[in-house]
């Protein structure tokens, strides 16, 4: 990927840009752990994701909402497991993009990340990786209680 020298900075998204999208297999693993049919699980997973990404509901509230939509209740250890699987599913890095970011930075370009993501993923990125250090500025939805496309996140 060639550098665009006319620009001084680049703002990138996380999901589907810096990492590959979650797979059907990722969703199936979570559905199995939750004991929910995969189609129902996937629909429920996205139903309240915006509020979860904004940090307006807790990990427990998010996963219990999914379970409740399927007529189930989850034990704390299952919620912990679901959160872990979810986090890992959003850490399948796109090496082409990360190489490009390294090239941008080596060329003196500024980089920023602006992304919707839940707190458990954001904190895992900080604790387990150095990925966020590739950016001069980091804006994550859960920290601002606002998510794209809401004007407040911009």
C-alpha beads as a LAMMPS data file, in Angstrom:
LAMMPS data file: protein, C-alpha beads

154 atoms
153 bonds

1 atom types
1 bond types

-500.0 500.0 xlo xhi
-500.0 500.0 ylo yhi
-500.0 500.0 zlo zhi

Masses

1 110.0

Atoms # bond

1 1 1 0.000 0.000 0.000
2 1 1 1.532 3.322 -1.022
3 1 1 1.731 6.266 1.338
4 1 1 -0.443 9.261 0.561
5 1 1 2.063 12.075 0.976
6 1 1 -0.456 14.909 0.604
7 1 1 -2.007 14.130 3.962
8 1 1 -0.393 14.762 7.335
9 1 1 -2.655 12.478 9.333
10 1 1 -4.938 9.495 9.116
11 1 1 -7.914 8.473 11.276
12 1 1 -8.698 4.764 11.258
13 1 1 -11.493 2.590 12.585
14 1 1 -10.804 -0.639 14.466
15 1 1 -13.348 -3.353 13.562
16 1 1 -13.228 -4.325 9.901
17 1 1 -10.265 -2.008 9.254
18 1 1 -7.438 -2.753 11.684
19 1 1 -8.839 -6.148 12.570
20 1 1 -10.901 -8.577 10.569
21 1 1 -14.603 -8.821 11.313
22 1 1 -15.807 -11.470 13.697
23 1 1 -16.487 -14.747 11.918
24 1 1 -19.541 -16.985 11.944
25 1 1 -17.382 -19.481 13.844
26 1 1 -16.698 -16.843 16.534
27 1 1 -20.428 -16.237 16.876
28 1 1 -21.119 -19.990 16.959
29 1 1 -18.597 -20.507 19.799
30 1 1 -20.261 -17.789 21.858
31 1 1 -23.745 -19.106 21.069
32 1 1 -22.689 -22.588 22.158
33 1 1 -21.249 -21.330 25.441
34 1 1 -24.431 -19.343 26.092
35 1 1 -26.627 -22.326 25.160
36 1 1 -28.494 -20.240 22.585
37 1 1 -29.299 -21.203 18.986
38 1 1 -26.771 -19.362 16.750
39 1 1 -29.274 -17.364 14.683
40 1 1 -31.047 -16.113 17.811
41 1 1 -27.709 -15.413 19.478
42 1 1 -26.377 -13.324 16.582
43 1 1 -29.540 -11.231 16.387
44 1 1 -29.476 -10.670 20.160
45 1 1 -25.716 -9.949 20.109
46 1 1 -26.221 -6.932 17.845
47 1 1 -29.539 -5.747 19.309
48 1 1 -28.019 -3.764 22.181
49 1 1 -24.374 -3.610 21.070
50 1 1 -24.462 0.142 20.514
51 1 1 -25.216 0.787 24.197
52 1 1 -22.543 -1.708 25.249
53 1 1 -19.978 -0.066 22.971
54 1 1 -20.918 3.300 24.482
55 1 1 -20.236 1.990 27.980
56 1 1 -23.825 2.675 29.006
57 1 1 -24.464 -0.896 30.127
58 1 1 -22.164 -3.247 31.996
59 1 1 -20.708 -6.513 30.769
60 1 1 -23.248 -8.400 32.868
61 1 1 -26.173 -6.305 31.621
62 1 1 -25.128 -6.789 28.007
63 1 1 -24.764 -10.584 28.173
64 1 1 -27.882 -11.028 30.325
65 1 1 -29.826 -8.968 27.777
66 1 1 -28.712 -11.403 25.073
67 1 1 -29.660 -14.362 27.261
68 1 1 -33.003 -12.800 28.179
69 1 1 -33.917 -12.382 24.511
70 1 1 -33.501 -16.165 24.234
71 1 1 -35.367 -16.886 27.483
72 1 1 -32.209 -17.780 29.375
73 1 1 -30.176 -16.536 32.322
74 1 1 -26.378 -16.764 32.418
75 1 1 -24.143 -17.612 35.351
76 1 1 -21.212 -15.274 36.090
77 1 1 -18.596 -17.771 34.835
78 1 1 -20.435 -18.056 31.505
79 1 1 -20.548 -14.257 31.198
80 1 1 -16.807 -14.165 31.865
81 1 1 -16.243 -16.782 29.171
82 1 1 -18.446 -14.957 26.671
83 1 1 -16.628 -11.700 27.290
84 1 1 -13.271 -13.442 26.789
85 1 1 -14.411 -15.086 23.531
86 1 1 -15.867 -11.806 22.303
87 1 1 -12.674 -9.904 23.047
88 1 1 -10.456 -12.469 21.307
89 1 1 -12.776 -12.483 18.287
90 1 1 -12.040 -8.771 17.780
91 1 1 -8.244 -9.198 17.973
92 1 1 -7.630 -10.878 14.598
93 1 1 -5.299 -8.169 13.288
94 1 1 -5.062 -7.256 9.615
95 1 1 -1.287 -7.331 9.091
96 1 1 -1.482 -5.292 5.868
97 1 1 -3.101 -2.401 7.714
98 1 1 -0.661 -2.564 10.636
99 1 1 2.282 -2.590 8.219
100 1 1 0.804 0.473 6.522
101 1 1 0.421 2.264 9.860
102 1 1 4.093 1.550 10.577
103 1 1 4.985 3.033 7.175
104 1 1 2.862 6.109 7.871
105 1 1 4.518 6.661 11.235
106 1 1 8.005 6.133 9.768
107 1 1 7.154 8.826 7.201
108 1 1 6.237 11.245 9.994
109 1 1 2.487 11.016 9.488
110 1 1 0.147 11.301 12.459
111 1 1 -2.303 8.478 13.128
112 1 1 -5.464 8.265 15.177
113 1 1 -8.035 5.626 15.970
114 1 1 -11.737 6.436 16.299
115 1 1 -13.776 3.364 17.090
116 1 1 -16.875 1.975 18.710
117 1 1 -15.864 -0.739 21.160
118 1 1 -16.872 -2.013 24.570
119 1 1 -14.719 -1.370 27.607
120 1 1 -13.583 -4.964 28.018
121 1 1 -12.055 -4.946 24.524
122 1 1 -10.471 -1.517 24.962
123 1 1 -8.958 -2.478 28.295
124 1 1 -7.701 -5.784 26.868
125 1 1 -5.988 -3.893 24.041
126 1 1 -4.268 -1.678 26.615
127 1 1 -3.289 -4.502 28.974
128 1 1 -2.353 -7.282 26.529
129 1 1 -0.961 -5.454 23.510
130 1 1 0.917 -2.352 22.456
131 1 1 -1.467 -1.758 19.525
132 1 1 -2.880 1.530 20.799
133 1 1 0.640 2.961 21.086
134 1 1 0.720 3.075 17.265
135 1 1 -1.621 6.072 17.425
136 1 1 -1.043 9.689 18.325
137 1 1 -4.658 9.952 19.420
138 1 1 -7.102 7.279 20.594
139 1 1 -10.866 7.870 20.790
140 1 1 -12.902 4.883 21.964
141 1 1 -16.668 5.002 22.362
142 1 1 -16.895 3.456 25.825
143 1 1 -14.719 6.224 27.268
144 1 1 -16.936 9.008 25.909
145 1 1 -20.344 7.299 26.271
146 1 1 -20.896 8.179 22.619
147 1 1 -20.567 6.070 19.486
148 1 1 -20.458 6.569 15.749
149 1 1 -22.434 7.939 14.026
150 1 1 -23.379 10.257 16.931
151 1 1 -21.825 13.718 16.493
152 1 1 -20.514 13.723 20.089
153 1 1 -17.825 11.131 19.333
154 1 1 -16.305 13.290 16.632

Bonds

1 1 1 2
2 1 2 3
3 1 3 4
4 1 4 5
5 1 5 6
6 1 6 7
7 1 7 8
8 1 8 9
9 1 9 10
10 1 10 11
11 1 11 12
12 1 12 13
13 1 13 14
14 1 14 15
15 1 15 16
16 1 16 17
17 1 17 18
18 1 18 19
19 1 19 20
20 1 20 21
21 1 21 22
22 1 22 23
23 1 23 24
24 1 24 25
25 1 25 26
26 1 26 27
27 1 27 28
28 1 28 29
29 1 29 30
30 1 30 31
31 1 31 32
32 1 32 33
33 1 33 34
34 1 34 35
35 1 35 36
36 1 36 37
37 1 37 38
38 1 38 39
39 1 39 40
40 1 40 41
41 1 41 42
42 1 42 43
43 1 43 44
44 1 44 45
45 1 45 46
46 1 46 47
47 1 47 48
48 1 48 49
49 1 49 50
50 1 50 51
51 1 51 52
52 1 52 53
53 1 53 54
54 1 54 55
55 1 55 56
56 1 56 57
57 1 57 58
58 1 58 59
59 1 59 60
60 1 60 61
61 1 61 62
62 1 62 63
63 1 63 64
64 1 64 65
65 1 65 66
66 1 66 67
67 1 67 68
68 1 68 69
69 1 69 70
70 1 70 71
71 1 71 72
72 1 72 73
73 1 73 74
74 1 74 75
75 1 75 76
76 1 76 77
77 1 77 78
78 1 78 79
79 1 79 80
80 1 80 81
81 1 81 82
82 1 82 83
83 1 83 84
84 1 84 85
85 1 85 86
86 1 86 87
87 1 87 88
88 1 88 89
89 1 89 90
90 1 90 91
91 1 91 92
92 1 92 93
93 1 93 94
94 1 94 95
95 1 95 96
96 1 96 97
97 1 97 98
98 1 98 99
99 1 99 100
100 1 100 101
101 1 101 102
102 1 102 103
103 1 103 104
104 1 104 105
105 1 105 106
106 1 106 107
107 1 107 108
108 1 108 109
109 1 109 110
110 1 110 111
111 1 111 112
112 1 112 113
113 1 113 114
114 1 114 115
115 1 115 116
116 1 116 117
117 1 117 118
118 1 118 119
119 1 119 120
120 1 120 121
121 1 121 122
122 1 122 123
123 1 123 124
124 1 124 125
125 1 125 126
126 1 126 127
127 1 127 128
128 1 128 129
129 1 129 130
130 1 130 131
131 1 131 132
132 1 132 133
133 1 133 134
134 1 134 135
135 1 135 136
136 1 136 137
137 1 137 138
138 1 138 139
139 1 139 140
140 1 140 141
141 1 141 142
142 1 142 143
143 1 143 144
144 1 144 145
145 1 145 146
146 1 146 147
147 1 147 148
148 1 148 149
149 1 149 150
150 1 150 151
151 1 151 152
152 1 152 153
153 1 153 154
